[in-house]
Amino acid sequence: MSRIHPTRSKNVDEDLTTTATNHPSVWTVWNKSSMGFQGTDGFSIYDSQGNLAFRVDNYSRMHKCFAGELLLMDGTGKALMAMKPQILSMHDRWRGFKDEDGLESSCKTHVFSMRRRSILQNHDKTEIFLDSPKNHSSVPNFRTEGCFRTRNCKILNGKGDEVAQISHKKVNQSVTLGDEVFTLIIQPSMDTALIMAFLVIMDRIC
């Protein structure tokens, strides 16, 4: 499969990373780098119009002690969020950062931390804590339910409401694509880039 979406709209000028609607947004996630040459790995994420909206390139499958930082970008390559593993963590903790002046600067804002809910190695449920002056609770702001490995997973907020869903992508009623291509549905009012960062870390943890 050369491309998940073979066409791209030429009239789309809006920022796909921040656009808000009253309806859930539907995304196609390809567990493959947008860089086509051999040796690259990552994510290519397309909107419902077939536009490349987010990507993660040169994604390393190495152990987190050696993999280093992951970088979430928009479709044009603009850095949106950096994700770093905490090396000495039994819960496989990761931290997300962003900086309005560019992620290349030395001063980044801590946005969230994400960790495996259980120290059991085969347990892929996670919980996320947002970094906010008003957030002093030990209760996670988000958590995942289901199995990300089998592409049957939900992201819930602190109240238990579903904010995003991951499932196999269906071409039609009888054809379902493999695990490398799946559908992500995000509820309105959610920060899309934040959900994309959660997804990348979920893949790394699992």
C-alpha positions, -999 to 999 in steps of 0.1 A, spaced: 0 0 0 17 31 -12 -6 57 5 -36 54 28 -51 85 12 -41 90 -24 -55 125 -28 -50 157 -9 -74 187 -9 -58 218 -24 -82 242 -7 -75 234 29 -57 263 45 -68 259 81 -47 247 110 -58 211 113 -41 207 148 -64 233 165 -96 233 145 -127 228 167 -161 215 156 -193 203 172 -188 168 158 -162 141 166 -132 141 143 -122 110 125 -85 103 118 -67 75 100 -35 64 117 -8 46 98 20 31 119 46 41 94 69 71 89 59 97 63 95 95 52 95 68 25 131 56 26 141 24 43 151 24 80 125 50 92 97 42 115 69 63 130 34 75 125 15 92 96 -19 106 107 -45 117 81 -76 137 86 -110 128 70 -100 148 38 -69 127 33 -45 155 44 -14 145 63 -20 163 96 4 148 121 36 128 119 63 112 139 95 103 120 125 83 129 106 66 157 130 42 174 119 7 186 151 6 208 148 4 246 139 37 261 174 40 276 187 45 241 157 57 221 157 93 235 131 119 227 101 115 204 88 145 185 52 150 173 49 173 143 22 186 121 20 177 85 44 203 74 71 193 100 64 220 126 72 206 161 42 204 184 52 183 213 82 164 226 79 132 246 106 119 268 109 86 288 118 86 324 146 61 325 143 49 361 106 42 363 89 9 371 57 22 356 73 31 323 66 68 328 68 94 300 66 132 301 52 155 274 65 190 268 57 219 245 71 254 240 53 282 222 87 296 210 98 263 195 107 229 209 144 235 199 147 260 228 161 248 262 130 260 281 100 237 276 67 236 294 58 204 310 23 195 298 16 160 311 30 127 325 18 93 313 25 59 328 15 23 328 -12 17 354 4 -15 366 40 -25 369 32 -58 352 49 -59 319 19 -73 300 -4 -47 314 -9 -19 287 -35 2 304 -22 37 311 -31 68 331 -23 105 324 -18 134 347 -19 170 334 6 195 348 -15 224 360 -13 248 390 -49 237 399 -42 200 396 -30 186 429 -51 154 428 -36 119 427 -65 109 404 -55 108 368 -70 133 343 -72 106 316 -69 68 315 -71 42 288 -93 11 287 -92 -19 264 -62 -32 245 -42 -9 223 -22 -38 209 -54 -52 192 -66 -17 183 -96 -19 206 -90 9 231 -106 40 246 -93 71 263 -115 83 291 -113 116 311 -114 119 349 -152 116 350 -151 84 329 -164 100 297 -150 87 265 -128 114 247 -112 92 221 -116 57 206 -91 35 187 -104 7 164 -95 -12 133 -101 7 101 -128 -8 78 -126 -3 41 -161 -16 38 -185 -41 55 -163 -71 46 -127 -57 45 -108 -46 76 -72 -34 74 -44 -48 96 -30 -35 128 -7 -10 111 -36 11 99 -64 21 123 -91 46 130 -89 73 158 -121 91 167 -117 122 189 -146 139 206 -151 177 201 -134 202 224 -105 179 230 -69 191 222 -62 170 191 -24 172 194 -26 161 230 -45 130 221 -20 123 193 8 125 219 -10 100 241 -13 76 212 24 77 204 33 70 240 7 42 242 24 26 212 58 29 228 46 15 262 28 -14 246 
